[in-house]
Amino acid sequence: MPRILIIDDEKAIRHTLKEILEYESYQVDQAEDGPTGLDMLIRDKYDVVLCDVKMPKMDGIEVLERARILAPGATFIMVSAHGNVEMAVDATKKGAYDFLQKPPDLNRLLLTVRNALDHSKLSTETTKLSTENKTLKKKLAKNSEMIGDSEALSAVRKAIEKVAPTDARVLITGPNGAGKEMVARQLHELSNRAGGPLVEVNCAAIPSELIESELFGHEKGSFTSAVKQRIGKFEQADGGTLFLDEIGDMSLSAQAKVLRALQESKITRVGGEKEISVNVRVLAATNKNLLHEIADKNFREDLYHRLSVILIQVPALNDRRDDIPALIEKFLKDIAQDYGNKPKKVDPSALKYLQSLDWRGNIRELRNVVERLVIMSDDTITETDAKAFAGK
């Protein structure tokens, strides 16, 4: 049930407004002056506040100003028998939702309260969304954190720090599961485009006949299943970063269009004629040797040179074994948080054994093994557990 607080030094006005609003099934409380009302706002949660402007101890404008800081959740409607346009404008500038003359017209009062409640609900949802968005960004930042102090990883970090603030295109190479996506996210998060979108496309996961529609969008009716217009990834990433993962699997036809987009900063939707300007930084990644692909005529040499302004080679996990203990510690914490448990410990002999293994699946494989060990072992993961459940 919506909660409304009436702050007014006139008892008769308070009671009249209370009766009207309670008849409409609102929960209504009263305060006879500004300080009392402010205390109630700080102590309890109210959706809407009807606040008189002229009061002896603290006028309504001061209550409004203090409430913006101390109790920002409530939506204020200011009420006054001496109101004018200047007062209404001043109250609105200071955060009031609306301004009513005393005595308020019944229909106008109820309509304003209903609208204010809708506004309050929208503000709450927006705040919640903003909080969730910040939480998600923190989680993404945490997930893209590069763990380890090995020499190979330090070289990657230094390259990211130098390149991220620029708009230079970057080609990220390395084996599957080594963390190419993390490098791309770090490049975006440390760039001047961090406030814009990061749009990721896995070129290997999209059928060749659909990749152009996915990247550039399409117009309604451009092909059989095009029942409505679609905005492609280039347009979605406008003002931000487009990450083309597994670009070595892209069709030659799509490669030609990507090359044109990079050259001219313009795209054309499938089935369309209009050129659309896009402001996008492109990052690409592949586990293939693109020079070999060029020799085999599977990849365009001109596109390769457009994409590889900067080359970053992500090392395989076998080339940075010193980072395995730190990675395992991070995975133990993340998995414990996901499961709602305390992180498990790892016996030094188990760590040494895990460091000695051949990690062909790289970080992705290590993470899966750690999760398996967490599930199958007791409070401390032993060498016996590692040998039994590492799957090697």
N, C-alpha and C positions, 0 to 999 in steps of 0.2 A: 504494500500500500504506500503511495507517495506521501512523503512527510513535508509539511509546510510550517514555517515559523513566521509568526506575525510580531513585528517589533513596532510598538506604537505607545506613546505616553497617554493616549486617550482611551480609557477603559471601554467606553461605549462603542468606539470604532473597532477595538479588538474583538469584543464579543460579537458584534454584528458580522464581521468578516469570518470569525470562527464558525458561527452557525451556518452561514452560506456555504462555506467550504466543506464542513463536515457533512452537510446534506448531500454533497457531491461525492461522498465516501473518501475524502482525504483525511489523513491524520494530522491534526493541527495543534501546535503548541503556541504559547504566548510569552512575550517579554515586555515589561512595562517601560524599559529604557534601553539605551544603546549598550552600556557595559554588560547588563544582564543578558541581552541578546547575543552579544559577542561571546560571552562565556558558554552559552548554550550551543552556539555554532562550533566552538572548539571542542566541546565535550561530546556532542552528538552529531549525527549525520542528517542533514536536511537537503531535500531536493530543490525547494524554492523558498525564498525569503521575501515577504512583503514588508518593506521597511519605510517608516515615516521619515521625512527629511528633517522637519523642524522638531527637535526634541531637546530638553534642557541639559542633561548631563553630557550627552555626546550626540551630535547631529548625525543624521542618516548617512551623509556623504562620508563622514569619518568612519562610521561602522563599515560601510562598503569598502573603503580603502584598506582598512585593517583586515577585513574578512578575505580580501584578495590574497593576502599573505598568510594569514593564520588558518583560514578554512576555505580554500579555493574551490571546493567541490560544489557549493550551492549557487544557484542562479538567482540573482537579485531583481526584484521589481520594486522601484521606488514609488512612494505615494506621498502626495502633498496637496494641502488646500491652497497653498500660495505659489503653486508652480507656474513657470513660464517656459518659453522655448529655450532660453539660455540655461535654465536649471536642468531641463531635460537633456540638452546636448551635453552639459557638463557631467551629468550622472552617467550617460551612455559612454562618454570617453573614459570614465573611470571604471567601467566594467559592468554597469547595470544592463540587464537585458531589455527593460522597458520602463516607462514612466507613466503613472496614472494620476489623474486629478481626483481630489476628494470632493464630495463623496463619489466613489467610482460607480459607473454604470454597471449594473449586474452582468449583462451579457458581455460587455467589454472586459470585465474582471475575469469571468470564467474562461473566456477565449484566450486572454493573455496568460492565465495560469496554465492552461492546457498547452499552449505553445511553449511556455517556459519549461514545462516538464519534458516536452519533446527535445528541447534544446539541451536540458540537463542530461537526458539519457544519451544524446548524441555526443556530448562532451565527455561523458564517462566512457563511452565506447571508444572514442578517439584516443583518450588517455590510455585506455587498456591496450589498444592497438599499438600506440606509440611505445608503451612499455614492452609489449611482446616483440615489437620490431627491434628495440634496443637489446632485448635478451637474445633474440635470434642472431643479431649482428655479433654480440659477444661470443655466442656459441660458435658461429662461423669462424670468427677470429681465432677462437681457441682450437677449433678443428684444423685450421690452416697453419697453426703454429708449427714451426720446424724444430724438431727436438734433436739435440745432439751437438757435440763440440768437435767432431772429427774434422780433419783438414779438408776433406772433400766437401763436406757440408758447409764449412766456413767459406769456401770459395763461392758456393752458390749464394750464400747470404750476402756476401760482398757485391756480387753481380746484381742481385735484386735491389740492394740499397742504392746503387748507382743508376740503375735503369728505371726503377719505378717512377720517380718524379717526372720523367720525360714522357713523350707520346710515341716513343720508338716502338715499332713492332718487334715482337720477341718470338722466336721459335724455341720451344722447350722440348728437348729430346731425352730419352731414357727408357729403360725397360718398363713393362707393365707392373703397376703396383709400387713404383719407386717414389711417387709423390709429385708427379708433374702438375696435378690439379692444385696441390698446395702451393706450388711456386706461382701458378697463375693467380690464385687468390691473394697471395702476398703482394704480387705486383700491383693488383687492383687496389688493395687496402692501403698501400703506401703511396698511391698515386694521387694526382690532383683530381682524379675522377672518382675517388672513393665515395663521394656523396651520390654518384649516379649508379645505374644498374650494372651488375655483373651477370651477363647472360651466357650460359654454358651450352654448347651443342656437341654431342657425341656423334661425330660424322660416321663412325662405324656402326652405330645402332639404327641409322635411318636408311631405309631402302633407297637405292640410287635414283629411282624414279620420283621420289618425294623430297630429296635433299634440297632441290632448288626452291620448292614451295616453302620448305621449313626455313631456309635462310632468307629468302627475298619476299615471301608472302605470295598471295595470288588474288586475282579478281574473281568475283562470282561468275560461275559459268565457264571459267577458263579450261576446265576439264570435267569429266563426268561427275566426280564426287565433290566438286567445288560448289557447294550449295550456298555459300556466303563468302564475303571477302575475308581474307586472313592477313594479319600483320606478321611479317617475318621477323626473324631474330635480329637482323641488322637494324630494323626500325625499333624493335624493343630495346636494343642496347644504345640507342641514340643518347649521346651525352655521357656514356659510360664505356664499358669494356665488353667486347665480344670474345669469348674463349672458344676456339675451334679445336676440340680435342680429337685425337686420331685423324688428323687431316690427311694423312697418307692414304686413307681409305675413301677419300672423296672422288667422285666421278670426274672425268676430264671436262665434261660439259659444265658442271658446277664450278670447277676450278677456273674456267674462263670467265665466268660471271663474278667470282670472288676477286679475280685479278682486276677486272674493270672497276669494281666497287672500291678497291684499294687505290687505284690510279686516279679516279675521278671523284671519290667520296659521294657517289650517287648509285642508286639501285633502281631497278624496274621490277615491279611485281610480275609473276607469271600471268600471262594473258593481258597485261596492261601495257600502256604506251607512255604514261606519264613518268618522268624521271623524278625521283625523290632524293633529296639531299640528306645524307646521314653523317653525323659527327661521332665516329666510333674508333676506339683504339682496338686493334685486333691482336690477340695473342693466339698462338697455335701450338699444338703439341702432337708428337708422334712417337711411337716405339719403333718405327721403321727407319731404315737408312734412306733418306730421300734422294741422295745422290745416286744410289743404286736404282731407285724407282725411276729417276730421270733417265738413266741409261736404258732401262727396260721400257721406256716410253709410257710409264704409268703416272708420271707426275710432270707438270709443266716447270721447266727450268726458270722461266720468267717469274712465275708465282713464287717459286722457292726463294729467289733473290729478293722479292718484295717482302716476304714474310721473315726472312732471316737477317734483318738489320742487326739484331743481337741474337746470339746463340747461347742458350744455357743448357748445359748437360747435367742432368740429375743423376747422381751416382746410384748404382745398384746397392742393395743393403750389404751384399757380400764385400763391397769395397769400403764400407764404413761400419765394420763390426763393433768398433769402440762405442758406437751410439746405441747398440742393442740394449744394454741395461737401462739407459734413460728412457728409451722407447717403451720398454716393458713396464717400467714404473708408471709412465703416463697412461698406458693402456689399462693397468690395474686400477688406477684411480677413476678413469672414465667408465670402465665396466662396473665398478662398485657403485658409482653414482647412478648409472642406468638401472642397476638391479636393486638399488636402495640398501646396499650392504656396506660393511667396512672393507677397505681394500685388503686383499690378501698379501702375505709376505712371500718372498722367494728366497730359497736357500742359495747361498753363493755357489755351491756346486751345480745347482740347476741353471743358474745364470751362465756359468762357464760352459755347460753343455749346450745351452741354446745358442751361445755365441759361436760355437764350433760347427753348427749345422749349415747346410747349403740352402740359402733362402732364395730359391728361383722365383718365388712369388713376391719377394721383396717385403715392403712394410705391410702390405695388405695381408700377405700370408702370415706374417708375424702376429698381427693383431688377431687374426682368427685362431691361431694356436694359443695365444694368451687367454682368449675368452674360453676356449675349450678346457684349458688347465684350471681356470677359475671355477668352472662348473664341476669338473671331475675330481678336484683335489680337496684336501682339508684346509685348515687355516693357513698352513705354510706349504708352498709348492716345492716339492723335493726333486732331487735329480731323478729318483725312481719315477715320479709323476711325469717329469719332462720326457723321459725315455719311453714311457708307456703311452702318452697321449699327444706327443708332438707330431705324430703321423709321419715320421721319417724312416 
